[in-house]
Amino acid sequence: MLGFDETAFRTQTASAVALRPQIEELVDQLLAQGIDNVLLVGAGGTYSQMWPYELFARERSTLPVRAAIAAELVVAGDALLGERTAAVFTSVTGTTEDVVRAIEYVKQFGATTISFTGQAGSPIATGVDHALVSEPKTWPFDMQLLLLIGRLLERRGEFDGYTSLADELVNLPDALVAAAEQAEPQAAAFAEAHKDTDYYFLIGGGPLWSFTYLYSMCILEEMQWLRTTRVHSAEFFHGSLELLEEDTSVIIFQGEDRTRPLTDRAEAFAKRISKDVSVFDTRDYALEGFSPENRALIAPIVLDTVMGRVSKHLERVREHSLDLRRYYRVMDY
């Protein structure tokens, strides 16, 4: 597979799943402390990656769990912040400046700080109360967040599927490598067909709204300098649909949770207008070792792997490195 280091991928994914005992011990400690609210704090992709777990908790629990943009949190605050807050941060490099500042900010309120990163000596690892470190460059952080929020809700009697989910996550490296292999031909074909496309319209909903936002902003815009529109499938019919034309390149992310009909509805309409609609659906992948209810929960991880294949082929056909930036971490701002 183009630009795919299977050994590193397996090692990184497994290292995140292997944090289960540490996460479970930490959750037990948090509850013993009397933690009664959780802030999931990130910036850019790590912020949007928090959304499925805010949604996961909101659907099942009365525990206040909400995502926060690191920079906004520092200037606007949050009424939940206090000694009973668990504030969770993620960063691949461990150096994201907005996140570092947010850690310093929440500690002023006595919040218990937790980070997930692949860099043990980084500011985001050393600046928190509890750093859970995986292999360097481990991405995404969904595995750790699923375990953390799932365990919290299980201990509160609000999620009886935790053990099943946590047990099945050991199958993730194999399932994701198989998904990547299966996606490779579709990814190559998509890239070839869209070599000169300069505008994309992305649709997703439920736990996949997070990935829709992330792929639009952090990959197509940041890494490929392409223009995009992104819209939640539940909001599609309230404005953004007016942008569709016959030649609009539409990307639809489809999962297996109960919000699927919302994306079905948007897909059906998009196909009535545009002749260029590409659907990436987790139902298309075997995901051996995962039960139906847990397939729905790992959908963002699956699509991250699948679209990683698309990204590498876009990089190839467009001759535009995914590492190239004009402004981000290049200029002061």
Phi and psi in degrees as a GROMACS rama.xvg file:
@    title "Ramachandran Plot"
@    xaxis  label "Phi"
@    yaxis  label "Psi"
@TYPE xy
-60.497  122.229  LEU-2
59.732  31.417  GLY-3
-117.822  113.843  PHE-4
-94.8856  95.3081  ASP-5
-62.4308  -39.8076  GLU-6
-61.7407  -48.678  THR-7
-63.6595  -41.1711  ALA-8
-60.0376  -48.7706  PHE-9
-61.974  -43.3787  ARG-10
-63.4568  -44.2001  THR-11
-65.4676  -46.4091  GLN-12
-62.6204  -45.9084  THR-13
-63.012  -34.7956  ALA-14
-67.0799  -33.0714  SER-15
-69.667  -44.9157  ALA-16
-64.1539  -34.2321  VAL-17
-68.922  -8.12963  ALA-18
-76.8343  -2.24623  LEU-19
-48.8253  -51.6976  ARG-20
-60.5216  -39.8543  PRO-21
-65.707  -40.5881  GLN-22
-65.6047  -43.2182  ILE-23
-63.8393  -42.0522  GLU-24
-63.5731  -40.445  GLU-25
-64.9707  -43.9915  LEU-26
-60.1262  -44.007  VAL-27
-59.6269  -38.9951  ASP-28
-67.3771  -42.0132  GLN-29
-61.4629  -44.4969  LEU-30
-67.6444  -35.3134  LEU-31
-64.4298  -30.2476  ALA-32
-74.3472  -15.8978  GLN-33
90.9998  21.5288  GLY-34
-56.5352  129.818  ILE-35
-129.619  11.5309  ASP-36
-159.338  155.053  ASN-37
-131.827  129.858  VAL-38
-109.845  127.501  LEU-39
-104.527  108.13  LEU-40
-113.087  128.722  VAL-41
-152.356  -175.478  GLY-42
-142.41  129.594  ALA-43
64.1247  -123.92  GLY-44
-63.0445  -35.013  GLY-45
-73.1736  -24.2908  THR-46
-71.1538  -51.2622  TYR-47
-63.6315  -30.0084  SER-48
-67.4199  -14.1387  GLN-49
-78.3895  -22.8994  MET-50
-59.5025  -41.7312  TRP-51
-60.6902  -26.1453  PRO-52
-90.3218  -25.3851  TYR-53
-64.5304  -45.7826  GLU-54
-63.8953  -43.9464  LEU-55
-54.3953  -46.3675  PHE-56
-70.3782  -40.6398  ALA-57
-63.1993  -34.317  ARG-58
-72.7007  -24.4189  GLU-59
-120.695  -17.1253  ARG-60
-135.227  156.448  SER-61
-94.7205  -0.600313  THR-62
-70.0201  124.131  LEU-63
-66.7898  113.329  PRO-64
-129.016  119.78  VAL-65
-144.305  149.713  ARG-66
-85.1185  148.178  ALA-67
-139.911  140.923  ALA-68
-78.9329  125.281  ILE-69
-52.9885  -50.6505  ALA-70
-65.8492  -37.8428  ALA-71
-69.4725  -38.5312  GLU-72
-57.8975  -41.5277  LEU-73
-65.4155  -35.4903  VAL-74
-94.3139  -26.0294  VAL-75
-104.976  -23.1456  ALA-76
75.9005  -176.87  GLY-77
-155.732  128.044  ASP-78
-63.6751  -19.7848  ALA-79
-72.7847  -24.8693  LEU-80
-58.6158  128.786  LEU-81
179.509  -167.201  GLY-82
-69.9296  -13.708  GLU-83
-103.044  16.336  ARG-84
-94.3301  134.739  THR-85
-104.242  117.7  ALA-86
-106.667  123  ALA-87
-111.727  132.635  VAL-88
-128.933  147.676  PHE-89
-135.048  148.396  THR-90
-166.444  128.655  SER-91
-65.0963  -48.0925  VAL-92
-82.5361  -22.7397  THR-93
76.8323  12.9541  GLY-94
-126.799  5.05182  THR-95
-56.4056  116.294  THR-96
-61.1813  -42.4997  GLU-97
-61.0817  -36.8379  ASP-98
-71.6254  -40.8359  VAL-99
-58.1388  -44.0309  VAL-100
-65.9493  -36.7842  ARG-101
-67.1112  -36.9009  ALA-102
-60.9463  -47.6337  ILE-103
-60.3729  -38.06  GLU-104
-66.7658  -50.336  TYR-105
-68.7855  -25.3333  VAL-106
-67.1466  -23.6869  LYS-107
-63.5529  -23.6079  GLN-108
-96.2157  1.05164  PHE-109
84.7799  11.742  GLY-110
-65.4691  148.264  ALA-111
-84.1863  125.602  THR-112
-105.952  139.292  THR-113
-135.64  137.935  ILE-114
-133.224  149.391  SER-115
-117.788  124.459  PHE-116
-158.946  167.321  THR-117
-103.865  10.1477  GLY-118
-124.599  100.327  GLN-119
-63.0458  -34.4455  ALA-120
-94.9084  10.3669  GLY-121
-79.1865  161.969  SER-122
-58.015  -33.5476  PRO-123
-78.6592  -18.4899  ILE-124
-86.9729  -42.6492  ALA-125
-83.4838  -14.5325  THR-126
-92.5739  1.61835  GLY-127
-114.765  168.6  VAL-128
-73.4411  -35.7533  ASP-129
-136.497  111.327  HIS-130
-107.115  124.762  ALA-131
-111.472  111.342  LEU-132
-107.496  129.487  VAL-133
-105.858  -172.261  SER-134
-62.5772  148.464  GLU-135
-54.2866  143.696  PRO-136
69.1241  13.2504  LYS-137
-62.6945  127.933  THR-138
-153.961  142.984  TRP-139
-83.794  -173.388  PRO-140
-100.605  10.3124  PHE-141
-59.654  -37.4947  ASP-142
-59.8484  -48.009  MET-143
-65.811  -40.5975  GLN-144
-69.169  -37.9396  LEU-145
-60.3476  -45.3514  LEU-146
-65.3472  -42.6126  LEU-147
-64.8327  -54.6407  LEU-148
-70.3288  -37.7684  ILE-149
-60.4608  -43.5588  GLY-150
-66.8039  -41.6954  ARG-151
-56.8296  -46.8677  LEU-152
-70.5672  -35.5574  LEU-153
-61.3614  -46.0233  GLU-154
-64.7551  -23.8505  ARG-155
-89.761  1.75353  ARG-156
76.1383  25.9636  GLY-157
-116.96  0.322029  GLU-158
-150.831  99.1044  PHE-159
-87.0972  1.47857  ASP-160
-95.1693  7.65582  GLY-161
-61.6382  -48.5809  TYR-162
-60.5702  -43.1645  THR-163
-59.3566  -46.9957  SER-164
-61.1437  -51.5039  LEU-165
-62.0163  -38.9983  ALA-166
-65.4354  -40.0274  ASP-167
-73.5419  -22.0819  GLU-168
-62.4929  -19.8325  LEU-169
-65.0951  -18.4468  VAL-170
-84.015  -3.43205  ASN-171
-61.8571  -46.9214  LEU-172
-54.9818  -46.8688  PRO-173
-63.6313  -44.3687  ASP-174
-64.0974  -39.5206  ALA-175
-74.4301  -38.3091  LEU-176
-62.7028  -41.3419  VAL-177
-62.6579  -40.237  ALA-178
-65.1553  -40.6732  ALA-179
-62.5993  -43.8679  ALA-180
-62.5036  -42.5476  GLU-181
-66.8908  -35.6038  GLN-182
-76.974  -18.639  ALA-183
-54.1975  -48.4559  GLU-184
-63.7389  -41.3503  PRO-185
-63.7823  -39.8717  GLN-186
-64.0245  -44.733  ALA-187
-62.9683  -43.448  ALA-188
-65.8691  -40.6132  ALA-189
-60.5567  -46.2217  PHE-190
-63.3728  -43.7969  ALA-191
-61.4485  -41.1371  GLU-192
-71.3977  -21.0024  ALA-193
-118.437  24.6797  HIS-194
-54.149  -38.1607  LYS-195
-106.418  7.35104  ASP-196
-70.4554  129.669  THR-197
-116.168  4.72287  ASP-198
-147.056  131.254  TYR-199
-126.889  146.138  TYR-200
-115.615  116.079  PHE-201
-111.51  137.449  LEU-202
-130.539  135.371  ILE-203
-164.174  162.699  GLY-204
-146.362  177.383  GLY-205
55.1553  -137.46  GLY-206
-66.831  -13.3206  PRO-207
-93.5132  -1.61818  LEU-208
-62.8428  -36.8274  TRP-209
-55.4667  -50.5299  SER-210
-70.1601  -32.2363  PHE-211
-59.4018  -47.9668  THR-212
-62.2891  -46.5123  TYR-213
-62.6238  -46.9226  LEU-214
-67.6077  -36.0829  TYR-215
-64.4606  -54.2916  SER-216
-81.8293  -47.4385  MET-217
-85.5633  -23.3638  CYS-218
-105.58  -64.8179  ILE-219
-66.1748  -41.2654  LEU-220
-80.6939  -57.3276  GLU-221
-68.8141  -45.3793  GLU-222
-93.7817  -16.8967  MET-223
-126.21  -1.75611  GLN-224
57.1475  40.7024  TRP-225
-107.067  149.18  LEU-226
-84.5349  139.996  ARG-227
-141.227  159.729  THR-228
-123.064  135.793  THR-229
-126.192  137.118  ARG-230
-146.18  140.527  VAL-231
-67.7357  137.574  HIS-232
-60.5056  -28.9889  SER-233
-73.296  -21.0209  ALA-234
-102.66  -4.74933  GLU-235
-53.2158  -39.4739  PHE-236
-85.6719  11.195  PHE-237
-115.887  33.2882  HIS-238
146.854  -55.5782  GLY-239
-66.8984  -24.2762  SER-240
-59.3069  -23.4647  LEU-241
-65.9805  -14.3176  GLU-242
-82.4282  -13.3233  LEU-243
-71.3794  136.326  LEU-244
-135.04  175.629  GLU-245
-59.1406  -33.0606  GLU-246
-104.674  11.4371  ASP-247
-68.8886  128.677  THR-248
-82.6399  111.763  SER-249
-108.177  130.618  VAL-250
-114.139  127.264  ILE-251
-119.593  128.756  ILE-252
-104.513  122.106  PHE-253
-123.159  131.877  GLN-254
-115.755  -161.427  GLY-255
-125.638  17.5915  GLU-256
-89.5782  -176.272  ASP-257
-74.7108  -6.41492  ARG-258
-88.0807  0.914021  THR-259
-51.5859  -42.4601  ARG-260
-57.1968  -28.9144  PRO-261
-65.5657  -40.5221  LEU-262
-74.9075  -34.544  THR-263
-55.3165  -45.0053  ASP-264
-63.3767  -43.8794  ARG-265
-66.8299  -39.4573  ALA-266
-61.9771  -45.1187  GLU-267
-59.5814  -41.4626  ALA-268
-69.1701  -44.8891  PHE-269
-57.5093  -38.979  ALA-270
-71.268  -19.0482  LYS-271
-73.9556  -26.1122  ARG-272
-103.509  -50.2263  ILE-273
-97.4187  145.2  SER-274
-96.0957  7.28678  LYS-275
-131.568  71.4031  ASP-276
-114.094  120.9  VAL-277
-112.245  125.931  SER-278
-111.61  127.447  VAL-279
-113.347  109.976  PHE-280
-122.185  125.719  ASP-281
-66.0134  -19.5932  THR-282
-62.6026  -20.4546  ARG-283
-77.292  -5.9377  ASP-284
-113.925  140.551  TYR-285
-64.2181  -44.2465  ALA-286
48.5993  54.3453  LEU-287
-60.5776  138.084  GLU-288
96.5559  0.857996  GLY-289
-119.221  130.606  PHE-290
-74.5977  162.218  SER-291
-55.1388  -42.4437  PRO-292
-68.1562  -31.6143  GLU-293
-84.819  -24.554  ASN-294
-57.2114  -42.0036  ARG-295
-62.4384  -36.3291  ALA-296
-74.5102  -28.1675  LEU-297
-95.614  7.12939  ILE-298
-53.4565  -43.0433  ALA-299
-61.9609  -34.7831  PRO-300
-68.5022  -41.8303  ILE-301
-62.2527  -47.6538  VAL-302
-69.892  -29.0758  LEU-303
-61.0438  -41.3787  ASP-304
-68.0439  -46.9522  THR-305
-60.9598  -48.0032  VAL-306
-74.5281  -18.0112  MET-307
-61.2043  -34.5116  GLY-308
-66.9725  -41.7305  ARG-309
-61.5861  -44.4526  VAL-310
-59.3081  -43.9659  SER-311
-64.9566  -35.2388  LYS-312
-77.3092  -32.2337  HIS-313
-63.5365  -41.7062  LEU-314
-56.3198  -42.5133  GLU-315
-67.4682  -52.9633  ARG-316
-72.3338  -27.2103  VAL-317
-93.4037  -6.60372  ARG-318
51.9827  44.9026  GLU-319
-131.373  106.343  HIS-320
-59.0494  139.581  SER-321
-69.1861  -12.9151  LEU-322
-95.6362  -3.93818  ASP-323
-79.9633  130.223  LEU-324
-131.85  148.271  ARG-325
-96.3607  -36.4174  ARG-326
-125.789  -43.0771  TYR-327
-64.6293  120.769  TYR-328
58.4257  18.2672  ARG-329
-110.414  -46.8051  VAL-330
-107.342  156.642  MET-331
-79.1747  140.794  ASP-332
